[in-house]
Amino acid sequence: MRARRVLSLAASALVVAAATAGITYALWGEDASVAMPVIRSGNLELQIVGTPTWTETSPGVTPVHAFGMQGDQITANHLATPGDAFTLRQQFRTVLTGDNVAARVNVRWATPPSLQPTGRVTATYVVTMPDGTASAPVALGSPVTLPGGTDNITPAEVASWGTTPWSVTISLVYTGTSAVVVAPSAVGSAPVTTTGAVVVELAQVRSGDGFQ
């Protein structure tokens, strides 16, 4: 009987020591799978719509009419003289989807404009939103942020516009009373008015109106 009691006490001491050391044993268990949700991506995109349209709006020239491009598809098919006025219009469309997104449209020039002859050409441009809201005219080469300069556009607004595009309209006016005189054979190398390249940007923002 004494031998059995000693063994029993020793076994009890081992159990207490093991529990004190924090050692545990998993003898049985069960698991369950947790389904991970599929997260769909939102979208932020800006698409150019159509090709640029040149329109002559010179005083005394009727009707107001559009004119095309030369074969290089870069030079407008128009020889300007003092008093001439015309516009260049390009349309674009915005795409914006997401539960936590707002965006801002900015228009700038990739390359500085070259308005030749210097001092005899003035140029401004405006940006018009799909709902008809337009920016105030600003000098060619100056950036403008729309809408309103500070407000953001939201997916709900973009959805409400449907397929109605935005537009950038540049107005050029040849001023002064004299023109550069060149021989007929030199017309092809006469001074050229270069409006530069227009860059329209759509950028996500994380603050302001419309941000969730």
C-alpha positions as CSV (number, residue, x, y, z in Angstrom):
1,M,0.0,0.0,0.0
2,R,2.8,2.4,0.8
3,A,4.4,1.9,-2.6
4,R,1.2,2.6,-4.5
5,R,0.7,5.8,-2.5
6,V,4.1,7.1,-3.4
7,L,3.6,6.5,-7.1
8,S,0.3,8.3,-7.0
9,L,1.7,11.4,-5.4
10,A,4.6,11.5,-7.9
11,A,2.2,11.4,-10.8
12,S,0.1,14.2,-9.3
13,A,3.2,16.4,-8.9
14,L,4.0,15.9,-12.6
15,V,0.5,17.0,-13.7
16,V,0.8,20.1,-11.6
17,A,4.2,21.0,-13.0
18,A,3.0,20.5,-16.6
19,A,0.0,22.8,-16.1
20,T,2.2,25.4,-14.5
21,A,4.5,25.4,-17.5
22,G,1.6,26.2,-19.8
23,I,1.8,23.1,-21.9
24,T,-1.5,21.9,-23.4
25,Y,-2.5,19.1,-25.6
26,A,-5.3,19.2,-28.2
27,L,-6.9,15.8,-28.2
28,W,-9.8,16.6,-30.6
29,G,-11.2,19.5,-32.6
30,E,-13.3,20.8,-35.4
31,D,-12.9,23.3,-38.2
32,A,-15.1,25.4,-40.4
33,S,-14.4,27.3,-43.7
34,V,-15.1,31.0,-43.9
35,A,-16.0,32.3,-47.4
36,M,-14.0,35.4,-48.5
37,P,-16.1,37.9,-50.4
38,V,-15.2,38.9,-54.0
39,I,-14.2,42.5,-54.2
40,R,-14.9,44.2,-57.6
41,S,-12.6,46.9,-58.8
42,G,-13.9,50.4,-59.4
43,N,-12.9,52.4,-62.5
44,L,-11.5,55.8,-63.3
45,E,-11.1,56.6,-66.9
46,L,-11.0,59.5,-69.3
47,Q,-11.8,59.0,-73.0
48,I,-11.3,61.4,-75.9
49,V,-14.5,61.6,-78.0
50,G,-14.2,62.2,-81.7
51,T,-11.6,64.5,-83.4
52,P,-10.9,68.3,-82.9
53,T,-13.3,70.6,-84.7
54,W,-12.1,74.0,-86.1
55,T,-14.8,76.6,-86.7
56,E,-14.3,80.1,-88.1
57,T,-16.2,82.8,-86.2
58,S,-14.7,85.8,-87.9
59,P,-16.8,89.0,-87.8
60,G,-18.5,89.6,-91.2
61,V,-17.9,86.1,-92.4
62,T,-21.2,84.2,-92.8
63,P,-22.2,81.6,-92.2
64,V,-20.0,80.5,-89.3
65,H,-18.4,77.4,-90.7
66,A,-16.1,74.5,-89.9
67,F,-12.9,73.8,-91.7
68,G,-10.7,70.7,-91.8
69,M,-7.1,69.8,-91.4
70,Q,-4.3,69.5,-94.0
71,G,-2.8,66.2,-95.0
72,D,-0.5,66.1,-91.9
73,Q,-3.6,66.1,-89.7
74,I,-1.8,68.6,-87.5
75,T,-2.1,71.9,-89.4
76,A,-5.5,73.6,-89.7
77,N,-6.6,74.3,-93.2
78,H,-6.9,78.0,-92.7
79,L,-4.7,81.0,-93.6
80,A,-5.4,83.6,-91.0
81,T,-5.3,87.3,-91.5
82,P,-5.9,90.2,-89.0
83,G,-9.5,90.2,-87.7
84,D,-9.9,86.5,-88.0
85,A,-11.4,84.5,-85.2
86,F,-12.0,80.8,-84.8
87,T,-12.4,78.1,-82.2
88,L,-11.0,74.6,-81.7
89,R,-13.2,72.2,-79.8
90,Q,-12.4,68.7,-78.4
91,Q,-14.8,66.5,-76.5
92,F,-14.0,63.9,-73.8
93,R,-15.9,61.7,-71.5
94,T,-15.3,60.7,-67.9
95,V,-15.8,57.2,-66.3
96,L,-16.0,57.0,-62.5
97,T,-17.2,54.0,-60.5
98,G,-16.5,53.1,-56.9
99,D,-17.9,53.2,-53.3
100,N,-15.2,55.3,-51.9
101,V,-14.0,57.6,-54.7
102,A,-14.3,61.2,-55.9
103,A,-12.3,62.8,-58.7
104,R,-11.3,66.1,-60.1
105,V,-10.8,67.2,-63.7
106,N,-7.8,69.4,-64.6
107,V,-6.9,70.8,-68.0
108,R,-3.3,71.9,-68.8
109,W,-1.0,72.2,-71.7
110,A,1.7,69.6,-72.3
111,T,3.8,72.0,-74.4
112,P,3.7,75.8,-74.2
113,P,1.7,77.4,-77.0
114,S,3.5,79.4,-79.7
115,L,1.3,82.3,-80.8
116,Q,2.8,83.8,-83.9
117,P,3.0,86.6,-84.9
118,T,3.9,87.6,-81.3
119,G,1.6,90.1,-79.9
120,R,-1.0,89.8,-82.6
121,V,-2.8,86.6,-81.5
122,T,-4.9,86.3,-78.3
123,A,-6.2,83.0,-77.1
124,T,-8.4,81.8,-74.3
125,Y,-10.2,78.5,-73.5
126,V,-13.1,77.2,-71.5
127,V,-14.1,73.8,-70.2
128,T,-17.8,72.8,-70.3
129,M,-19.2,70.0,-68.1
130,P,-21.9,67.6,-69.4
131,D,-24.5,69.4,-67.5
132,G,-23.7,72.7,-69.3
133,T,-21.7,74.3,-66.5
134,A,-18.7,76.1,-68.1
135,S,-15.5,77.6,-66.6
136,A,-14.7,81.2,-67.0
137,P,-12.3,81.8,-70.0
138,V,-8.7,81.7,-69.0
139,A,-5.6,82.5,-71.0
140,L,-4.2,79.8,-73.2
141,G,-1.5,78.0,-71.2
142,S,-3.0,78.6,-67.8
143,P,-4.3,75.5,-66.0
144,V,-7.9,75.3,-64.8
145,T,-9.5,72.9,-62.4
146,L,-13.2,71.9,-62.7
147,P,-15.8,71.9,-61.5
148,G,-15.8,75.1,-59.5
149,G,-12.1,75.0,-58.8
150,T,-12.5,73.1,-55.6
151,D,-15.5,70.8,-55.9
152,N,-15.1,67.1,-56.8
153,I,-17.2,65.0,-59.2
154,T,-18.8,61.8,-57.9
155,P,-19.8,58.5,-59.5
156,A,-23.4,59.5,-59.1
157,E,-22.9,62.7,-61.1
158,V,-21.0,60.8,-63.8
159,A,-23.8,58.2,-64.0
160,S,-26.4,61.0,-64.3
161,W,-24.6,62.4,-67.3
162,G,-24.8,59.2,-69.2
163,T,-22.9,59.4,-72.5
164,T,-23.0,63.2,-72.6
165,P,-19.3,64.4,-73.1
166,W,-17.3,67.3,-71.6
167,S,-15.6,69.7,-74.0
168,V,-12.6,72.0,-74.2
169,T,-13.0,75.0,-76.5
170,I,-10.1,77.2,-77.5
171,S,-10.8,80.7,-79.0
172,L,-8.1,82.3,-81.1
173,V,-8.3,85.9,-82.4
174,Y,-5.8,87.5,-84.8
175,T,-5.6,91.2,-83.7
176,G,-3.7,94.2,-85.1
177,T,-3.9,95.9,-88.4
178,S,-0.9,94.4,-90.2
179,A,0.0,91.0,-91.4
180,V,3.3,89.3,-92.3
181,V,3.8,89.8,-96.0
182,V,5.4,86.9,-97.8
183,A,5.7,86.0,-101.5
184,P,3.1,83.5,-102.8
185,S,5.7,80.8,-103.0
186,A,6.5,81.3,-99.3
187,V,3.0,80.8,-98.0
188,G,3.8,77.3,-96.9
189,S,6.6,78.6,-94.6
190,A,4.7,81.5,-93.2
191,P,4.5,81.9,-89.3
192,V,2.4,79.2,-87.8
193,T,0.2,79.6,-84.7
194,T,0.7,76.5,-82.5
195,T,-1.7,76.0,-79.7
196,G,0.3,73.2,-78.2
197,A,-1.0,69.9,-76.8
198,V,-4.0,69.9,-74.5
199,V,-3.8,67.4,-71.6
200,V,-7.0,66.6,-69.8
201,E,-6.5,64.8,-66.5
202,L,-9.0,62.9,-64.2
203,A,-7.4,62.3,-60.8
204,Q,-8.8,60.5,-57.7
205,V,-9.0,62.7,-54.6
206,R,-9.5,61.7,-50.9
207,S,-11.1,64.8,-49.5
208,G,-13.8,67.4,-50.2
209,D,-17.3,67.2,-51.6
210,G,-18.5,63.8,-52.7
211,F,-15.8,61.8,-50.8
212,Q,-17.3,59.0,-48.8
